[in-house]
Amino acid sequence: MVALPLGPHRHRLTKYHQTFTTGEALNHLGNLRFTQSNRRPSPTDPNVMVTTKIATTFSMVAPMARSLCNKFLSARLVESVEGKSEFTTSDSIWQLAPKGIKLLESFAHRNGVQERHVFDVIESNRNRMNLLVLEREPEQDALSHDRETVLVIFRRFAGIEGPNVVQKDSPNSDSESILEGNGNVGVRMHRDRKVANKYHQYTFSAKSAVDWLMNCCTLVDPREADEICNLFLENNFIKMVHEEKPRDNNTPANAKNAVARGVIFKITEDGQRAAKWIPDRRGNTPNGREKSPGGIRDSNTNRMMIIVNTPSLRLMFKEFLRETHCEENLIFYLEVKDFLGRWSYALRKQKSVEGPPLDTVRETLAAAYDLYNAFLAPGSPCELNIDHTLRNALVSRMTRFELPDTELTPTVREVINLYDQAQNSVFKLMASDSVPKFLRDPNYHQALMEYNAKTGGGEPHMPLTAGRNGVVA
């Protein structure tokens, strides 16, 4: 999308701005070129900034390009202005979907993209999606299945402020599900629907569920939407009330191919409690402050450690940081964690006392430059606030060019040490500044209280909410 020029295209009597055709997309994928600019101090004069441009080129044959475009369409990154379902005719007109715009915005911010057409799309009124960035397992890239993470997703899916009920004069909830979805309201549903001579409350079709999940979450395949619906079923948040094409009697109830089977779901009573539409079984919600068992020191540093190691809390904390415009701190922490982990794995895998092979060392150094140019270089797109002495040490090390092979491994070891310090610095900043604000934010207070209540009887945990006077230790 950065290389593809977006412009006006006419369909019938309407002109659509910031669009592209199938032919334009295939031509650009056939000879793709992306140029990234990096600014760094001159190796001879640190007071002079030098801009270097890195051009990446990639080409693919037309069938592969067409298949990739259809993958973009399936992932809801792009959409047709004509109602097309495939990239077939060369003059078909397409535009970025709200989900695609939000991801392009994140990419542009991370890489310092300055192209005018990208800026125009990001600043348009179509950039309205409050995208739910889902947690994934680092090794397999699989979705996190723990109940607390599923609960966070379900609350957004059902509607934080209550059910998104279809009005009586609305023609069809399924056809409008895409048009109204922006991540701030839940899936469209009927307050009362008659199914098999019985009325059910808060029902919705499998198509509406998949549409919402694909449009409002960072899913890339409809099968992942089926997977999340299955997790909702397993946790008794939703229940099937109708299938147009019934399953075999030996097949357990699940959401696989639910759209094709014409499944109708409803929000269960447990689901309504989970979504906070109705009180819990005790008639209230957890209140007050938990005491920390096991003699663990009640500190924001320990709270921060729990947050970054708990998928559901990390998901909520990331959303909070995005709202307060400092998400780059957590992104940097997690990316450096992965960076350091890959180097540690390379050291364990390599039995030679000389260290990992040069190819691995070069890849590690390239990844370090990528992090440096995004987060640490003066004037970088996501420049972080770290200790001045540490920043100078990083600048001094990362601006050395043309290293001989004999110096690569010692250089990487020094860089690893500097990034470990930078990660620790950012961790302390989040613990001292962001965590107290996160714990006091009313939008997350209830979920954190529930986390305390559910973990209080098990493993030693750290209270994650403020006391009654709002003070966080």
BADREN-991763 format. One record per residue (C-alpha): residue in one letter; x, y, z. Coordinates in pm, 1 decimal. Example, Ala and Ser with C-alpha at 12.3 -4.5 7.8 and 13.67 -1.06 7.14 Angstrom:
2
residuo,c1,c2,c3
a,1230.0,-450.0,780.0
s,1367.0,-106.0,714.0
//
This chain:
473
residuo,c1,c2,c3
m,0.0,0.0,0.0
v,295.5,232.6,53.0
a,417.9,176.9,-303.3
l,72.2,166.2,-461.6
p,-50.4,512.7,-564.5
l,-411.1,560.6,-457.6
g,-630.5,790.5,-658.4
p,-986.6,858.2,-774.0
h,-1171.3,595.8,-977.4
r,-1524.5,616.3,-1111.9
h,-1785.6,343.5,-1089.6
r,-2106.2,426.8,-1271.8
l,-2195.8,778.2,-1154.0
t,-1985.2,782.5,-835.5
k,-1619.7,877.8,-796.9
y,-1431.9,689.7,-524.5
h,-1118.4,855.1,-386.2
q,-810.6,677.4,-244.2
t,-883.0,361.8,-444.4
f,-700.3,129.0,-682.8
t,-790.9,-124.6,-949.2
t,-711.2,-493.5,-976.2
g,-474.4,-421.1,-1265.6
e,-283.5,-157.8,-1067.2
a,-245.5,-391.5,-768.7
l,-118.3,-680.9,-982.0
n,126.8,-457.3,-1168.5
h,277.7,-320.7,-847.1
l,302.9,-663.9,-684.4
g,473.7,-784.3,-1000.6
n,754.3,-532.2,-941.0
l,726.1,-423.1,-580.5
r,969.0,-162.5,-450.8
f,976.8,-22.7,-97.6
t,1221.9,248.1,10.3
q,1291.3,311.7,378.7
s,1483.1,617.6,502.6
n,1695.8,605.5,817.3
r,1858.4,902.9,987.4
r,2168.3,856.1,1200.3
p,2466.4,1068.5,1311.6
s,2761.9,1084.7,1076.1
p,3047.9,851.3,1181.4
t,3292.3,1140.8,1130.7
d,3082.7,1417.5,1288.3
p,2810.0,1317.1,1539.7
n,2651.7,1662.6,1505.3
v,2567.3,1597.9,1138.7
m,2271.0,1370.5,1057.5
v,2310.3,1137.1,760.2
t,2004.5,997.0,582.0
t,2041.4,655.4,424.9
k,1779.3,495.2,201.1
i,1727.3,120.8,179.0
a,1536.9,-2.3,-125.7
t,1371.2,-343.1,-113.4
t,1247.5,-498.5,-438.1
f,1035.6,-807.3,-486.6
s,858.8,-952.0,-787.0
m,597.8,-1222.8,-835.3
v,405.6,-1374.4,-1121.5
a,46.7,-1263.4,-1185.6
p,-128.8,-1575.9,-1044.1
m,63.9,-1543.8,-718.2
a,-11.0,-1170.4,-699.4
r,-381.7,-1235.8,-758.4
s,-384.5,-1505.3,-490.2
l,-215.5,-1267.9,-243.0
c,-472.1,-995.1,-318.4
n,-751.2,-1243.9,-246.3
k,-580.5,-1322.6,85.6
f,-589.5,-949.5,167.3
l,-960.2,-952.8,84.1
s,-1029.4,-1260.2,299.4
a,-845.1,-1096.9,592.9
r,-1069.6,-786.1,552.7
l,-772.0,-561.0,479.5
v,-925.4,-438.0,153.1
e,-1282.2,-421.7,24.4
s,-1456.5,-377.2,-306.4
v,-1654.9,-61.3,-379.9
e,-1860.4,-266.1,-628.1
g,-1942.2,-563.9,-409.3
k,-1691.8,-795.1,-583.0
s,-1572.5,-1105.2,-398.4
e,-1252.1,-1177.2,-594.2
f,-971.1,-997.6,-776.8
t,-1074.3,-1108.6,-1124.1
t,-1148.1,-831.2,-1375.2
s,-860.8,-584.9,-1414.6
d,-1077.5,-272.1,-1383.9
s,-1249.9,-368.7,-1056.0
i,-1213.9,-92.6,-795.8
w,-1088.0,-156.6,-441.5
q,-1014.0,44.5,-130.8
l,-852.0,-17.7,205.6
a,-1096.5,-147.1,465.3
p,-1098.6,27.6,807.2
k,-898.8,-263.5,948.9
g,-641.1,-227.9,670.8
i,-614.2,147.8,730.3
k,-545.6,93.6,1100.5
l,-272.6,-161.6,1027.7
l,-123.1,67.6,762.1
e,-119.4,348.3,1020.5
s,71.9,127.9,1264.1
f,320.8,24.9,992.6
a,371.0,383.2,875.6
h,431.5,503.4,1231.9
r,674.7,218.7,1305.0
n,878.6,276.6,987.7
g,854.1,654.3,947.5
v,661.3,636.0,618.4
q,596.2,988.8,487.0
e,421.9,926.5,151.2
r,140.1,1174.0,98.3
h,-120.3,923.1,-19.9
v,-59.9,712.2,292.3
f,-101.7,1016.8,516.4
d,-425.5,1112.5,337.2
v,-576.7,767.4,393.0
i,-477.4,764.6,760.1
e,-626.9,1111.6,811.7
s,-952.6,1024.5,631.2
n,-1282.8,973.4,811.6
r,-1266.2,605.5,714.6
n,-992.8,549.8,973.2
r,-1244.6,477.1,1247.0
m,-1158.8,123.3,1356.7
n,-1074.4,59.5,1722.6
l,-888.7,-257.2,1629.2
l,-852.3,-528.7,1891.9
v,-491.4,-653.8,1867.8
l,-505.4,-1016.1,1981.7
e,-234.0,-1190.8,2177.9
r,-54.2,-1479.4,2008.5
e,187.8,-1746.1,2124.3
p,539.0,-1635.0,2019.4
e,657.3,-1975.3,1897.0
q,358.8,-2096.6,1691.5
d,179.6,-1762.5,1628.3
a,-134.6,-1932.3,1759.8
l,-408.2,-1738.1,1937.3
s,-396.2,-1736.6,2317.3
h,-666.2,-1963.1,2459.2
d,-654.0,-1876.6,2830.3
r,-993.2,-1790.7,2973.2
e,-904.8,-1435.8,3076.5
t,-796.9,-1347.4,2722.3
v,-1113.5,-1504.2,2580.9
l,-1312.7,-1297.7,2831.7
v,-1150.6,-972.9,2713.5
i,-1233.6,-1058.8,2351.1
f,-1589.6,-1161.2,2438.1
r,-1664.3,-839.1,2623.2
r,-1567.6,-636.2,2317.1
f,-1759.6,-879.2,2094.6
a,-2077.3,-862.5,2304.5
g,-2057.1,-487.3,2361.5
i,-1892.2,-307.3,2650.8
e,-2179.5,-60.9,2685.2
g,-2455.3,-314.6,2624.8
p,-2595.2,-515.8,2334.3
n,-2590.2,-370.3,1982.7
v,-2954.8,-448.6,1915.0
v,-3100.9,-440.7,1563.9
q,-3383.0,-188.2,1531.6
k,-3718.6,-327.5,1430.4
d,-3719.9,-133.9,1102.2
s,-3366.6,-250.7,1007.6
p,-3388.0,-459.1,687.3
n,-3118.4,-715.8,762.1
s,-2864.3,-735.2,1041.3
d,-2622.2,-954.1,844.8
s,-2594.8,-721.5,546.2
e,-2526.6,-423.1,770.3
s,-2278.5,-588.8,1004.0
i,-1976.5,-478.3,801.2
l,-2099.0,-125.3,745.4
e,-2147.1,-45.4,1111.7
g,-1857.2,-238.8,1260.3
n,-1586.8,-14.9,1408.3
g,-1477.3,-213.0,1713.0
n,-1644.9,25.0,1958.2
v,-1978.7,-157.3,1958.2
g,-2049.6,-527.6,1973.4
v,-2186.6,-766.9,1715.9
r,-2533.7,-680.1,1586.1
m,-2803.0,-897.8,1740.8
h,-3179.9,-933.5,1782.2
r,-3325.4,-870.0,2125.9
d,-3594.7,-1132.9,2061.9
r,-3599.5,-1386.2,1779.2
k,-3842.7,-1670.2,1723.0
v,-3662.2,-1994.2,1642.1
a,-3848.6,-2324.7,1613.0
n,-4159.8,-2182.9,1785.5
k,-3953.4,-2054.1,2075.7
y,-3830.1,-1701.9,2146.8
h,-3463.7,-1646.5,2232.5
q,-3302.2,-1326.3,2356.9
y,-2987.3,-1164.4,2217.4
t,-2939.1,-1384.2,1911.1
f,-2705.9,-1331.7,1617.6
s,-2605.0,-1525.6,1309.8
a,-2272.6,-1698.4,1259.2
k,-2213.6,-1463.6,965.6
s,-2251.8,-1158.4,1190.6
a,-2010.6,-1315.3,1442.2
v,-1745.2,-1392.0,1179.0
d,-1789.4,-1048.2,1019.8
w,-1734.3,-872.0,1352.1
l,-1433.2,-1082.2,1449.4
m,-1267.8,-1052.5,1108.1
n,-1335.3,-678.5,1079.1
c,-1253.7,-569.8,1433.7
c,-969.8,-804.4,1539.5
t,-624.5,-886.7,1404.2
l,-736.3,-1216.6,1252.2
v,-605.4,-1322.1,911.2
d,-817.6,-1628.7,835.1
p,-1191.4,-1697.9,885.3
r,-1092.8,-2026.5,1047.9
e,-949.3,-1822.3,1335.8
a,-1291.9,-1659.0,1376.2
d,-1442.5,-2010.2,1400.5
e,-1175.7,-2088.4,1661.0
i,-1275.3,-1789.3,1874.6
c,-1646.3,-1876.4,1844.5
n,-1558.4,-2225.1,1967.9
l,-1381.9,-2071.1,2268.2
f,-1697.0,-1868.5,2340.6
l,-1897.3,-2195.2,2325.1
e,-1653.4,-2381.8,2550.6
n,-1677.3,-2105.9,2811.6
n,-2059.1,-2107.7,2787.9
f,-2069.9,-1743.1,2678.7
i,-2280.5,-1831.0,2372.3
k,-2503.3,-2121.4,2270.4
m,-2634.2,-2255.8,1940.1
v,-3011.6,-2225.6,1903.7
h,-3055.3,-2314.3,1535.1
e,-2880.0,-2476.8,1239.4
e,-3022.4,-2468.7,887.2
k,-2799.9,-2763.1,792.4
p,-2791.6,-2988.8,1100.9
r,-2477.4,-3175.5,1197.3
d,-2439.1,-3549.0,1205.7
n,-2553.9,-3686.1,1541.0
n,-2200.5,-3800.9,1618.1
t,-2051.2,-3455.7,1553.0
p,-2010.8,-3239.4,1866.1
a,-2153.9,-2886.5,1869.2
n,-1889.9,-2646.9,1739.6
a,-1850.9,-2336.5,1528.2
k,-1659.7,-2496.3,1239.7
n,-1815.2,-2386.2,910.2
a,-2092.2,-2224.0,1114.2
v,-2167.2,-1968.1,842.4
a,-2225.7,-2236.5,579.6
r,-2442.3,-2432.8,824.1
g,-2659.8,-2125.5,889.0
v,-2601.2,-2132.3,1266.5
i,-2783.1,-1891.6,1497.6
f,-2621.1,-1822.4,1836.6
k,-2747.6,-1651.8,2148.1
i,-2573.7,-1486.6,2441.7
t,-2620.1,-1714.2,2743.6
e,-2688.3,-1597.2,3097.2
d,-2321.2,-1663.9,3178.9
g,-2228.7,-1458.3,2873.9
q,-2447.6,-1169.6,2989.5
r,-2275.1,-1178.4,3327.5
a,-1934.4,-1192.3,3161.8
a,-2027.3,-891.0,2947.2
k,-2151.4,-708.7,3260.8
w,-2501.2,-667.3,3121.9
i,-2642.8,-822.6,3439.6
p,-2498.6,-859.8,3794.4
d,-2301.4,-1168.2,3886.8
r,-2455.8,-1448.5,4092.0
r,-2374.2,-1263.4,4414.0
g,-2559.5,-957.2,4289.9
n,-2247.4,-742.2,4280.5
t,-1894.1,-724.1,4150.3
p,-1566.0,-771.5,4338.7
n,-1479.4,-469.0,4548.0
g,-1201.3,-360.1,4776.6
r,-834.6,-440.2,4767.5
e,-686.4,-786.2,4783.9
k,-404.5,-854.4,5021.4
s,-93.8,-996.9,4869.3
p,-38.8,-1355.5,4990.5
g,293.4,-1524.6,5028.8
g,474.8,-1217.0,5156.5
i,537.6,-1081.4,4804.6
r,635.7,-716.2,4801.3
d,342.8,-505.2,4676.6
s,517.6,-294.1,4412.1
n,446.9,-160.5,4066.0
t,757.7,-340.3,3939.6
n,604.0,-673.9,4038.2
r,269.3,-566.7,3895.1
m,440.3,-477.9,3567.6
m,604.5,-819.4,3557.3
i,265.5,-987.5,3600.9
i,111.7,-772.0,3327.6
v,374.5,-847.1,3062.1
n,361.8,-1220.8,3141.0
t,-20.2,-1253.5,3142.5
p,-179.5,-1244.6,2794.8
s,-514.8,-1099.9,2904.3
l,-355.6,-825.1,3115.8
r,-100.9,-751.6,2844.5
l,-382.9,-712.0,2591.9
m,-565.4,-460.2,2814.1
f,-244.0,-276.2,2904.0
k,-157.2,-243.9,2535.3
e,-499.4,-89.5,2465.6
f,-450.4,152.7,2755.4
l,-107.7,257.8,2627.8
r,-251.9,308.5,2279.2
e,-516.4,539.1,2425.6
t,-249.3,737.6,2613.9
h,-16.5,752.9,2309.5
c,275.8,561.3,2457.7
e,219.1,214.5,2313.4
e,570.4,219.7,2166.2
n,715.3,153.3,2514.7
l,546.9,-186.7,2541.3
i,609.8,-266.6,2174.4
f,980.6,-196.7,2223.5
y,993.0,-405.3,2542.0
l,828.7,-704.9,2372.1
e,1034.1,-675.9,2052.0
v,1359.3,-657.3,2248.8
k,1244.1,-956.0,2455.1
d,1203.6,-1151.8,2132.4
f,1534.8,-1016.5,1998.5
l,1727.2,-1120.2,2311.3
g,1549.1,-1455.6,2318.6
r,1651.8,-1538.7,1962.5
w,2015.4,-1457.2,2042.9
s,2004.0,-1672.1,2357.0
y,1858.2,-1958.7,2152.9
a,2139.2,-1919.9,1896.8
l,2397.8,-1941.1,2175.2
r,2238.4,-2255.7,2322.7
k,2211.5,-2419.0,1981.1
q,2573.1,-2346.1,1885.2
k,2817.9,-2566.7,2076.9
s,3130.6,-2396.3,1941.5
v,3317.3,-2172.9,2185.4
e,3354.0,-1922.2,1903.4
g,2981.8,-1849.2,1913.2
p,2709.0,-1864.6,1649.2
p,2796.6,-1868.0,1276.4
l,2856.0,-1537.4,1098.0
d,2521.1,-1552.8,915.4
t,2338.8,-1562.3,1249.7
v,2555.5,-1280.4,1383.8
r,2483.1,-1065.0,1077.6
e,2106.3,-1133.9,1107.7
t,2118.8,-1038.0,1475.3
l,2304.2,-716.9,1398.0
a,2053.1,-634.1,1121.4
a,1765.0,-686.1,1368.7
a,1944.3,-458.5,1616.7
y,1969.7,-184.2,1351.6
d,1599.7,-224.7,1276.5
l,1512.1,-169.6,1643.8
y,1756.5,118.1,1668.0
n,1617.1,301.2,1364.7
a,1258.9,256.5,1484.7
f,1292.5,336.5,1856.1
l,1631.7,473.3,1957.4
a,1795.4,677.1,1681.7
p,1762.2,1055.8,1716.0
g,1448.1,1157.1,1527.5
s,1328.5,796.7,1487.7
p,954.6,738.5,1424.2
c,890.8,590.7,1771.2
e,1174.2,756.2,1964.0
l,1176.3,647.9,2328.2
n,1266.8,841.0,2638.6
i,1565.3,659.8,2790.1
d,1867.2,757.6,2999.5
h,2094.0,1007.8,2820.6
t,2414.6,813.7,2893.4
l,2262.8,489.6,2766.1
r,2133.9,662.5,2452.5
n,2481.1,803.1,2377.6
a,2633.7,457.8,2422.1
l,2379.2,311.0,2179.0
v,2434.3,588.6,1924.0
s,2810.0,546.0,1947.8
r,2790.9,171.0,1893.6
m,2516.2,166.6,1627.2
t,2678.9,432.5,1407.8
r,2995.9,233.8,1342.4
f,2999.9,121.3,981.0
e,3185.5,-139.9,775.0
l,3293.3,-372.3,1055.1
p,3533.2,-655.8,963.1
d,3410.4,-1011.0,1025.4
t,3643.7,-1052.4,1322.2
e,3465.5,-769.4,1507.4
l,3107.2,-876.4,1434.5
t,3057.3,-1122.1,1722.6
p,3211.6,-895.0,1992.4
t,3000.9,-608.6,1853.2
v,2681.7,-812.6,1875.7
r,2760.8,-911.2,2235.0
e,2806.8,-543.8,2324.0
v,2486.0,-449.8,2141.5
i,2296.9,-726.2,2325.1
n,2414.1,-583.2,2657.0
l,2305.7,-229.8,2558.6
y,1961.6,-348.2,2447.2
d,1920.0,-538.5,2771.2
q,1985.3,-211.4,2958.0
a,1748.5,-18.3,2730.4
q,1474.2,-276.7,2783.3
n,1521.8,-256.6,3158.7
s,1504.4,124.1,3142.8
v,1176.8,117.3,2949.0
f,1036.9,-147.5,3185.4
k,1107.3,74.9,3487.2
l,949.8,372.8,3310.2
m,628.2,179.9,3242.6
a,623.0,41.9,3597.5
s,663.1,383.9,3759.8
d,448.4,591.8,3523.1
s,204.7,383.7,3316.0
v,110.8,104.6,3556.6
p,-34.2,331.9,3831.5
k,-241.6,517.1,3571.0
f,-356.4,187.9,3418.4
l,-468.1,53.1,3755.8
r,-667.5,370.1,3827.8
d,-835.4,384.0,3486.2
p,-1209.2,314.6,3534.2
n,-1229.4,137.7,3196.5
y,-1008.0,-145.7,3325.2
h,-1071.5,-133.6,3699.4
q,-1346.4,-398.0,3699.4
a,-1149.1,-647.4,3490.5
l,-847.1,-606.6,3718.5
m,-1059.9,-656.5,4028.8
e,-1190.0,-981.2,3878.2
y,-834.9,-1093.5,3804.3
n,-749.7,-1037.9,4172.3
a,-1055.2,-1229.6,4286.8
k,-991.2,-1525.9,4056.0
t,-620.0,-1558.5,4136.7
g,-646.0,-1488.5,4508.0
g,-723.5,-1846.7,4597.9
g,-456.7,-2005.7,4379.3
e,-101.6,-1920.1,4299.4
p,59.2,-1628.9,4482.8
h,-32.1,-1314.3,4294.8
m,7.7,-940.2,4309.5
p,-295.9,-717.9,4370.1
l,-355.1,-528.5,4047.5
t,-595.2,-261.5,4167.7
a,-564.5,48.4,4376.7
g,-692.6,73.3,4730.5
r,-1012.3,256.1,4818.9
n,-830.2,587.3,4830.6
g,-701.0,533.4,4475.0
v,-336.9,504.1,4583.4
v,-121.5,241.0,4418.1
a,183.7,121.3,4610.3
//
